Each structure stands twice: as structure tokens, then as C-alpha cells.
Amino acid sequence: MSEFSYEIVEEISVLSSNAKGWQKELNLVSWNGRPPKFDLRDWGPNHEKMGKGVTLTNEEFAALKEIITRM
């Protein structure tokens, strides 16, 4: 697997957590030095490990917000 880097620029919210200490979080994350994107994924304690997740641009996040608001 290729190397990558990440920086959690802003911790926005914890949506849930489990008994093992993992948390589903919404954050702004910069991947490989690129501009930060909204990121929704499970994180292990101290953000040392991560699960699969979804990243959204500002435009995608705004579209999702609009969809959720209409529901």
C-alpha cells in the first residue's frame, strides 16, 4: 500500500462511539497536503487508526445538507 499523510484540521463532531473506543466522527481533514475536505469515518483512540470513510468537497457537503434538510 502506498504511503499517505493526513491532518485533522478541525474536529467537528462525534456521531457515535463503541465499547472499544472507536468513534464515528465528522471532521475537516487534509489528505496528502491537499485542501481539507469534510470527512466522515470511524477513528480509533487518539486518531492513530481509521476505518473506511467518505470525503466530501464543500459543494458536495452543501448538496448533502440540502438533501437532508428536505427529508
Protein Blocks (a to p, Z undefined) as FASTA:
>chain_A
ZZdddddfbafbdfbdcfkopacddddddeehiacddddddddehhlaccddddddfklm
mmmmmmmmmZZ
